[in-house]
Amino acid sequence: MTEAAQQKIAVLGAGKIGEALLSGMIRAGWTPADLLVTARRPDRARELRERYGVDAATNADAAKTADTLILAVKPQDMGALLDELAPHVSADRLVISAAAGIPTTWFAERLPEGTPVVRVMPNTPVLVDEGMSVISAGRHATEEHLVRTEAIFQPVGKTLRVPEKQQDAATALSGSGPAYFYYLVEAMTDAGILLGLPRAQAHDLIVQSAIGAAVMLRDSGEHPVKLREAVTSPAGTTINAIRELEKHGVRAALLAALEAARDRSRELASGQ
């Protein structure tokens, strides 16, 4: 069991992401007695208590008793949550925000002076233990706080530390990233139907190809260009398809799309 697992941790706003973290921590060695959850609906709190054996608490009680507070509510709900927490949070608590677009300075203005805040941008594959969680330290967060945060998020995937100024770019690439792949699979499935395949067969072909390609990218250590070239025979089917992708500006469209996502993340951070 890690040192972090010996501390009291509260997940505030235990929706899908919060529940995934809760499940991951228990599998990694935390005992239910070390964990608290809060939920907006009493029936949701009861469901989590029955499923994981953890105690349910109010937001105020969680702030008073937990060493680490994981704020897993939607960005638009964060202001109301901080209003509840601020009178009860002491500066020795670690506050972890999993809300998109909200900088650590926003929390620092609303919490006691010196409260350590760590900002995390997870993505939805944390639900299947294959997430990517990007971690940035606020002004008062130390190495120990970052290690504690990593211990919480590593059971549900991979973690990466970045300076907070890179969080908007990471959100565009990783936080929103799964949606781009789903969009691509959707388009390729339609293409398979156009080519005469039943939808279910087209879906299976594409999904398994995507899984295989992802594992090769992760495990081979090869640059994606080299992996693509290994599939691209002279005058073959693949190069003809790639020619069409280039002709239609798919690469340029991806660059523009990611810039747009990055810019929207910046707007969210500024309160727009």
C-alpha positions in Angstrom: 0.0 0.0 0.0 1.3 3.5 -0.9 1.8 6.3 1.6 -1.1 8.1 -0.2 -3.3 5.1 0.4 -3.0 5.6 4.2 -4.6 9.0 4.0 -8.3 9.9 3.9 -9.5 10.8 0.4 -12.8 12.3 -0.6 -14.2 12.2 -4.1 -16.6 15.1 -4.4 -19.1 14.7 -7.2 -18.9 11.0 -7.9 -20.2 10.8 -11.4 -18.6 8.4 -14.0 -15.1 9.8 -13.7 -15.3 10.0 -9.9 -16.6 6.5 -9.7 -13.8 5.3 -12.0 -11.2 6.9 -9.6 -12.9 5.4 -6.6 -12.9 1.9 -8.1 -9.3 2.3 -9.2 -8.1 3.4 -5.8 -9.8 0.4 -4.1 -8.2 -2.0 -6.6 -4.8 -0.3 -5.9 -4.9 -0.9 -2.2 -7.0 1.8 -0.5 -9.5 0.4 1.9 -13.1 1.7 1.8 -12.6 3.2 5.3 -10.0 5.5 3.8 -12.4 6.9 1.2 -15.4 9.2 1.2 -17.8 10.2 -1.6 -20.3 12.9 -2.1 -23.1 13.0 -4.6 -25.8 15.4 -5.5 -28.6 12.8 -5.3 -29.1 10.6 -2.1 -29.8 7.6 -4.2 -26.5 7.9 -6.0 -24.6 8.2 -2.7 -26.5 5.1 -1.5 -25.6 3.2 -4.7 -21.9 4.0 -4.3 -21.9 3.1 -0.6 -23.5 -0.3 -1.4 -21.2 -1.0 -4.4 -17.9 -0.1 -2.8 -18.5 0.0 1.0 -17.4 3.6 1.2 -19.0 6.2 3.4 -21.1 9.0 1.9 -20.7 12.5 3.3 -21.8 16.1 2.7 -19.3 18.3 0.9 -18.7 20.3 4.1 -18.0 17.1 6.2 -15.7 15.8 3.5 -13.7 19.1 3.6 -13.4 18.8 7.3 -12.2 15.2 7.5 -10.3 14.3 4.3 -6.6 14.9 3.7 -7.2 15.0 -0.1 -10.2 16.4 -1.9 -10.8 15.3 -5.5 -13.2 17.8 -7.1 -14.9 15.9 -9.9 -17.8 18.1 -10.7 -18.5 19.8 -14.0 -16.8 23.2 -14.5 -20.0 25.1 -14.3 -20.7 23.6 -10.9 -17.3 24.3 -9.4 -18.1 27.8 -8.1 -21.0 26.6 -6.0 -18.9 23.7 -4.7 -16.1 26.0 -3.6 -18.5 28.2 -1.8 -19.5 25.1 0.3 -15.9 23.9 0.8 -14.0 27.1 1.5 -15.1 27.7 5.1 -14.0 24.2 6.0 -10.8 23.6 4.1 -7.6 24.1 6.0 -4.3 25.0 4.1 -2.9 21.5 4.8 -5.4 19.8 2.6 -4.5 18.8 -1.0 -7.2 19.9 -3.5 -7.2 18.0 -6.8 -9.3 19.5 -9.6 -10.5 17.3 -12.4 -12.5 20.1 -14.1 -11.6 21.2 -17.6 -10.4 24.7 -18.2 -10.2 26.0 -14.6 -6.7 27.2 -13.6 -5.2 26.6 -10.2 -5.1 30.4 -9.6 -8.9 30.3 -9.6 -8.9 27.9 -6.7 -6.1 29.8 -4.9 -8.3 32.9 -4.8 -11.1 31.0 -3.1 -9.3 28.8 -0.7 -7.1 29.6 2.4 -3.7 31.0 1.6 -1.1 28.3 0.9 -3.6 25.5 0.1 -1.9 23.2 -2.4 -3.9 22.7 -5.6 -3.1 20.2 -8.4 -4.9 20.4 -11.7 -5.7 17.1 -13.6 -7.2 16.6 -17.0 -8.3 13.0 -17.3 -10.1 11.6 -20.3 -13.0 9.2 -20.5 -10.9 6.0 -21.1 -10.2 6.1 -17.3 -13.6 4.2 -17.3 -11.7 1.2 -18.7 -8.4 1.8 -17.0 -6.8 3.1 -20.1 -7.0 6.8 -19.4 -4.5 9.6 -19.9 -4.4 12.0 -17.0 -2.4 15.2 -17.4 -1.2 16.7 -14.1 0.0 20.2 -13.3 1.1 21.7 -10.0 -0.4 24.9 -8.6 1.8 27.4 -6.8 1.8 25.7 -3.4 1.8 22.1 -4.6 5.0 20.2 -3.8 6.6 17.0 -5.2 4.8 15.0 -2.5 1.5 16.4 -3.6 2.2 15.4 -7.2 3.3 11.9 -6.2 0.1 11.6 -4.2 -2.0 12.7 -7.2 -0.2 10.3 -9.5 -0.9 7.4 -7.1 -4.7 8.2 -7.3 -4.8 8.4 -11.2 -2.3 5.7 -12.2 -4.7 2.8 -11.4 -7.0 4.0 -14.2 -4.3 4.6 -16.9 -1.2 6.7 -17.5 -0.2 10.0 -16.0 1.9 12.8 -17.4 3.2 15.9 -15.7 3.2 19.2 -17.7 3.6 22.8 -16.8 0.1 24.3 -16.3 0.6 26.6 -19.3 0.5 23.4 -21.4 -2.8 22.2 -20.0 -4.9 23.8 -22.8 -2.9 22.0 -25.4 -3.1 18.8 -23.5 -6.8 19.2 -23.2 -7.1 19.6 -27.0 -5.0 16.5 -27.7 -5.8 14.1 -24.8 -8.9 15.4 -22.9 -10.9 15.7 -26.2 -8.8 13.1 -28.0 -11.1 10.1 -27.7 -13.9 12.0 -29.5 -11.7 12.4 -32.5 -11.1 8.7 -32.7 -14.8 7.9 -32.3 -15.5 10.4 -35.1 -13.0 8.7 -37.3 -14.5 5.2 -36.6 -17.9 6.6 -37.3 -16.8 7.9 -40.7 -14.9 4.7 -41.6 -17.9 2.6 -40.6 -20.0 4.7 -43.1 -17.4 4.1 -45.7 -17.5 0.4 -45.1 -21.3 0.4 -45.6 -20.8 2.4 -48.8 -18.3 -0.3 -50.0 -20.9 -3.0 -49.3 -20.2 -4.3 -45.8 -22.8 -4.8 -43.2 -22.5 -2.2 -40.4 -21.6 -4.8 -37.7 -18.8 -6.2 -39.8 -17.5 -2.8 -40.8 -17.5 -1.8 -37.1 -15.6 -4.9 -36.0 -13.0 -4.6 -38.7 -12.3 -0.9 -37.8 -12.3 -1.3 -34.0 -9.9 -4.2 -34.1 -7.7 -2.4 -36.5 -7.7 0.6 -34.2 -6.8 -1.5 -31.2 -4.0 -3.3 -33.0 -2.6 0.0 -34.4 -2.7 1.6 -30.9 -0.9 -1.3 -29.3 1.8 -1.2 -32.0 2.3 2.5 -31.5 2.6 2.0 -27.7 4.8 -1.1 -27.7 7.0 -1.0 -30.8 8.7 2.3 -30.0 8.6 3.0 -33.8 7.7 6.4 -35.2 4.2 6.5 -36.7 5.7 7.3 -40.1 7.7 4.1 -40.1 4.6 2.1 -39.0 2.5 3.7 -41.8 5.2 3.1 -44.4 5.3 -0.6 -43.4 1.6 -0.8 -44.6 2.1 1.4 -47.7 3.2 -0.7 -50.7 4.3 1.0 -53.9 1.2 1.6 -56.1 -0.9 -0.3 -53.6 -4.3 0.4 -52.0 -3.0 2.2 -49.0 -1.0 4.9 -50.9 -4.1 5.6 -53.0 -6.2 6.1 -49.9 -3.5 8.4 -48.3 -3.4 10.4 -51.5 -7.1 11.1 -51.2 -6.7 12.1 -47.5 -4.0 14.6 -48.4 -6.0 15.9 -51.4 -8.9 16.6 -49.1 -6.8 18.3 -46.5 -7.3 15.9 -43.6 -4.0 16.7 -42.0 -4.6 20.5 -42.2 -8.2 19.9 -40.8 -6.8 18.1 -37.8 -4.3 20.9 -37.1 -7.1 23.5 -37.3 -9.4 21.3 -35.1 -6.9 20.9 -32.4 -6.1 24.6 -32.4 -9.8 25.3 -32.1 -10.1 23.0 -29.1 -7.0 24.6 -27.5 -8.5 28.0 -28.0 -11.8 27.0 -26.4 -10.0 25.6 -23.4 -8.3 29.0 -23.0 -11.7 30.7 -23.2 -13.1 28.4 -20.5 -10.1 29.2 -18.3 -10.8 32.9 -18.6 -14.5 32.4 -17.7 -16.1 32.7 -21.1 
